[in-house]
Amino acid sequence: MTHTSRIITAAALILITVFSASCRRDPYRVNVSGIELDLRIRDLGSEIFNTPPNEMAARADSLKNEYGRALDTYSKVIGLGDPSDERWNSAFVLFATDLRNLDLWDTVKKVWPDTDRLKKELESAFRHYKYYFPDKVVPQVITCISVFNNSIIVDDSLLMVSLDRYLGANSAYYPSIGIYNYQARKMTPDYTASDCMYAWAATEWDYNSAGYGTKTLLNSMLHEAKLVYFTRRMMPALADTVLFGFTGKQMEFCKEGEGMIWEYLVSKDLLFSTDGFMIRKFTGEAPFTSYFTEESPGRAVVWTGFRIIERYMNNNPDVTMEELMSMTDCQALLAGAKYNPK
């Protein structure tokens, strides 16, 4: 081999090594093309509101057989009670023929003429889910309207999507039912699939049954951050603004102020605080975080928690998603992250 050939070969090896290392450093890039998943979205809303009023009583009985437990769950959410109750059929017919509900359904269909995009996004997300959690069950997905009661309804192996909670930020319905602008901004079709994955994770790894011990700000923010990190792993191409529910300027605040946020939490000795009111102020939905500036987003500390989780997983590439989601020693998680933003 000539000297020139050896140089070229060495350069090629360096490029291959660098490329391989960069792939290994990106935990979000995984190959799910070989994972088969045929996700079906059942349209309960159409089943109800496209039925002629004179056929609704008979349709109520058939829906009990077709949807089973899903109808039980849905019925409780919309306030109709147990479908086995003898008074349920009459209540259901009144609900399904109420002109206000029919008008709402007409509005929903204008925004959601089909669910093709949602199906595509959820199929990809649940392929990632099966990649990381091969033994877990992919839920049955059903769309409906809950008359604004819930966005995502999760029950056992069921995921119900209330499309009336995703009509767009400017929907005339939202101000009239007490929804603030900062909340309505996230009630668009762009957020639907990621909300599904976050809600699914929040049920699969429920905080109250996880075993964190005494509730502290650190436990709460890292638990929320794990749910967001899970969502990112399931939907790796999702925009940061959608993932966190922040505006572009709020994202800039978090990125530019990452060190400031962390310094505030540490210097004020807040990480191990058990003050429930303070924890809610930091981790609950809000137009901004009152402990910072009005330019900050609500739940800014969840961004900080996400950065800790991300750093931990990068430092510990052998830790699986199953292991991460089951971790309850948040001090060990923090130590393993070696988090020290500047």
LINRA-V574559 format. One record per backbone hydrogen bond with DSSP energy under -0.5 kcal/mol. NH is the residue of the N-H (numbers start at 1). CO is the residue of the C=O. If there is no record, write none. Layout:
NH&CO / NH&CO
This chain:
6&2 / 7&3 / 8&4 / 9&5 / 10&6 / 11&7 / 12&8 / 13&9 / 14&10 / 15&11 / 16&12 / 17&13 / 18&14 / 19&15 / 20&16 / 21&17 / 22&18 / 23&19 / 24&20 / 25&21 / 26&22 / 26&23 / 27&25 / 29&26 / 30&28 / 32&30 / 35&32 / 36&34 / 39&37 / 42&40 / 42&141 / 44&42 / 44&143 / 45&143 / 47&43 / 48&44 / 49&45 / 50&46 / 51&48 / 55&52 / 56&53 / 59&55 / 60&56 / 61&57 / 62&58 / 63&59 / 64&60 / 65&61 / 66&62 / 67&63 / 68&63 / 68&64 / 70&67 / 71&68 / 72&68 / 73&69 / 74&70 / 75&71 / 76&72 / 77&73 / 78&74 / 79&76 / 80&75 / 81&75 / 85&82 / 88&85 / 91&87 / 92&88 / 93&89 / 94&90 / 95&91 / 96&92 / 97&93 / 98&94 / 98&95 / 102&98 / 103&99 / 104&100 / 105&101 / 106&102 / 107&103 / 108&104 / 109&105 / 110&106 / 111&107 / 112&108 / 119&115 / 120&116 / 121&117 / 122&118 / 123&119 / 124&120 / 125&121 / 126&122 / 127&123 / 128&124 / 129&125 / 130&126 / 131&127 / 132&128 / 133&129 / 136&133 / 140&157 / 141&40 / 142&159 / 143&42 / 144&161 / 149&146 / 153&160 / 154&152 / 155&158 / 158&155 / 159&140 / 160&153 / 161&142 / 162&151 / 162&160 / 163&144 / 163&161 / 165&162 / 166&163 / 168&187 / 171&168 / 174&171 / 175&171 / 176&172 / 177&173 / 177&174 / 178&175 / 179&174 / 180&178 / 183&180 / 184&180 / 185&181 / 186&183 / 187&184 / 188&186 / 191&188 / 192&189 / 193&189 / 195&191 / 196&192 / 197&193 / 198&194 / 199&195 / 200&196 / 201&197 / 202&198 / 203&199 / 204&200 / 205&201 / 206&203 / 210&206 / 210&207 / 211&207 / 216&214 / 217&273 / 218&271 / 220&216 / 221&217 / 222&218 / 223&219 / 224&220 / 225&221 / 226&222 / 227&223 / 228&224 / 229&225 / 230&226 / 231&227 / 232&228 / 233&229 / 234&230 / 235&231 / 238&235 / 243&239 / 244&240 / 245&241 / 246&241 / 251&247 / 252&248 / 253&249 / 254&250 / 255&251 / 256&252 / 257&253 / 258&255 / 261&257 / 262&258 / 263&259 / 264&260 / 265&261 / 266&262 / 267&263 / 268&264 / 269&266 / 270&265 / 271&265 / 273&270 / 276&274 / 279&275 / 280&276 / 281&277 / 282&278 / 283&279 / 284&280 / 290&288 / 292&289 / 296&293 / 298&286 / 300&297 / 301&282 / 302&299 / 303&299 / 303&300 / 304&300 / 305&301 / 306&302 / 307&303 / 308&304 / 309&305 / 310&306 / 311&307 / 312&308 / 313&309 / 314&310 / 315&311 / 316&312 / 319&316 / 324&320 / 325&321 / 326&322 / 327&323 / 327&324 / 330&328 / 333&329 / 334&330 / 335&331 / 336&332 / 337&333 / 338&334 / 338&335 / 339&334
